Amino acid sequence: MTDKLRDDGERFELDFEDETVFADYRRTQGTLAILHVEAPPALRGTGAAGKLMRAVAEQARAEGATIKPYCGYAAAWLRRHREYHDLVA
């Protein structure tokens, strides 16, 4: 796995086992609105999407941004990880 989070301004991507997990987002006034998180079928259940969410949360923290999770997966992941509750908008 490559731990390098890529950001093209609308999508975060993370490579995992020769596949890519991604999160589509919108950035507005210090908030990352997470619209959709997806892992390829071969990666579902491997923790790849969780690693992506952790990287996104760390990126938000580094920027001093909050996260507004519109995606059900992103919302559930943030609920399960208390260490990132302070980031939820």
C-alpha positions, 0 to 999 in steps of 0.5 A: 500500500502507498500511504500517499493521499492524492488530492485533485481539488475534488477527489481524494485518492489512496492506492491500496493493493494495486487498486484505488479507493476514493472520496469525492468532496467539496471544499467550502470555507474551512469545511470538507464536505465528503460526498461519496466514498468508494472502494473497488469491489475487490477491496471491500472489507479490507479496511482500505476505505477506513485507511482513506478516511483516516488520511482524509481526517488527518488532512482536515486536521492539518488544514484546520478544517472540519468535515461534513459527512454527506456520505453514509460511510464517511458519517459512520466511520467518523462516529466510530472514531472518537479521536476525530469527533472534533472535526465533524461540522 
